[in-house]
Amino acid sequence: MPFTLYDATVANFQQGLAALDTILSRAPAHFAQQGTPLGEIVDARLAPDMLPFSFQVVSAAHHSMGALNAARDGLFKPPVPPPGVDFAGLQALVTQARQGLDALRRDEVDALMGKDMVFQLGERRLPFVAEDFLLSFSVPNFYFHATTAYDLLRHRGMPLGKRDYLGRLRLKT
């Protein structure tokens, strides 16, 4: 069986979001034990000029399931975090993205190959075909934001390692 767009996107998004979901599920107990309010984590940044933890999680969901929806619909716009989102809301976004990915069919994703789409940033419109958009823009952005979310939690003292970030490997059965 040939390697497909589904294999290059959905399978990797599923693995990464499952790992992020696991990390997020462990965070409340860890930060409660440390006496750190979750609202402080939601707003955490590594540098003053970067977007907060909440944006990193929203973006990981947006660049996975949101990107596949955009490829289908022909238009992608940057994520807009829900106003006042709390830690539980971030966990719900990851769960929704995972459920959406689980519902996708291989043939549905592979049918996106060659489909025209646009990334719109304000008035600027960048033309793509779906596979180039997904593989050159959304997949790298997904990993960037998932890694940054991981790094923020690690920076705030949560005991995490590479295995936590990688999640469940897709081993030969």
HUPEMO-V436738 format. One record per helix or strand of 3 or more residues. SS is the DSSP state (h for helix, s for strand). FROM is the first residue (numbers start at 1). TO is the last residue. Records with the same first field share a line. If there is no record, write none. Layout:
SS=FROM-TO + FROM-TO
//
This chain:
h=5-34 + 38-42 + 53-73 + 87-103 + 106-110 + 130-155 + 162-166
s=75-77 + 116-121 + 124-129
//
